[in-house]
Amino acid sequence: MARRNGEVVDLWDETLFYLKGLPSGATLNEFLLRDFLDGCRGNEFSEKEFNAVVNRLQDTYKMKVPEGSLGESIKSVTTTELQSQEKTKRDRKSKGYSYFSKLDELELDS
């Protein structure tokens, strides 16, 4: 069972919300998805619910969702990527935009 702003929401909807916020070419694995779903939101859901979401991504949408790990997620962002993201964020702020991406919006909401 997932919650957003105190409201009960479907775990699948939260997964789609996460996927929409990913930049093009971003790494997707079970570790990062689980980290977003239960860490970012403070959600509590069963392993069965989570596995159903992962199976749906793999079976219905033919997405590869490897297990992943914290080490892999740290290595997935290079220094050059991070600097590029920071420059883009500063450029967008100077043009009057509030958020760099959906993920930044989530950080502000949490």
FENRAPE-V136487 format. One record per residue. N is the residue number from 1. RES is the residue in one small letter. SS is DSSP state (helix for helix, strand for strand, loop for the rest). PSI is psi in whole degrees, 0 to 359 (* if undefined). BURIAL is # if it has 24 or more other C-alpha atoms within 12 Angstrom, else .. Layout:
# FENRAPE-V136487
N;RES;SS;PSI;BURIAL
N;RES;SS;PSI;BURIAL
This chain:
# FENRAPE-V136487
1;m;loop;125;#
2;a;strand;154;#
3;r;strand;141;.
4;r;strand;125;.
5;n;loop;40;.
6;g;loop;353;.
7;e;strand;142;.
8;v;strand;130;.
9;v;strand;160;.
10;d;loop;137;.
11;l;helix;326;#
12;w;helix;318;#
13;d;helix;321;.
14;e;helix;323;#
15;t;helix;315;#
16;l;helix;322;.
17;f;helix;318;.
18;y;helix;313;#
19;l;helix;323;#
20;k;helix;329;.
21;g;helix;353;#
22;l;loop;137;.
23;p;loop;157;.
24;s;loop;132;.
25;g;loop;6;.
26;a;loop;150;.
27;t;loop;135;#
28;l;loop;127;#
29;n;strand;170;#
30;e;helix;321;#
31;f;helix;311;#
32;l;helix;320;#
33;l;helix;314;#
34;r;helix;320;#
35;d;helix;317;.
36;f;helix;310;#
37;l;helix;318;#
38;d;helix;339;#
39;g;helix;311;.
40;c;helix;327;#
41;r;loop;348;#
42;g;loop;30;.
43;n;loop;158;#
44;e;loop;121;#
45;f;loop;158;#
46;s;loop;159;.
47;e;helix;324;.
48;k;helix;316;.
49;e;helix;315;.
50;f;helix;314;#
51;n;helix;326;.
52;a;helix;321;.
53;v;helix;314;#
54;v;helix;317;#
55;n;helix;321;.
56;r;helix;318;.
57;l;helix;318;#
58;q;helix;316;.
59;d;helix;311;.
60;t;loop;317;.
61;y;loop;2;.
62;k;loop;35;.
63;m;loop;139;.
64;k;loop;123;.
65;v;loop;86;#
66;p;strand;167;.
67;e;loop;312;.
68;g;loop;171;.
69;s;loop;169;.
70;l;helix;318;.
71;g;helix;316;.
72;e;helix;320;.
73;s;helix;328;.
74;i;helix;320;.
75;k;helix;343;.
76;s;loop;347;.
77;v;loop;116;.
78;t;loop;166;.
79;t;helix;319;.
80;t;helix;317;.
81;e;helix;316;.
82;l;helix;316;.
83;q;helix;320;.
84;s;helix;318;.
85;q;helix;318;.
86;e;helix;320;.
87;k;helix;315;.
88;t;helix;319;.
89;k;helix;315;.
90;r;helix;318;.
91;d;helix;317;.
92;r;helix;320;.
93;k;helix;322;.
94;s;helix;337;.
95;k;loop;0;.
96;g;loop;3;.
97;y;loop;142;.
98;s;loop;320;.
99;y;loop;149;#
100;f;loop;320;#
101;s;loop;177;#
102;k;helix;324;.
103;l;helix;322;.
104;d;helix;321;.
105;e;helix;320;.
106;l;helix;320;#
107;e;helix;321;.
108;l;helix;327;.
109;d;helix;333;.
110;s;loop;*;.
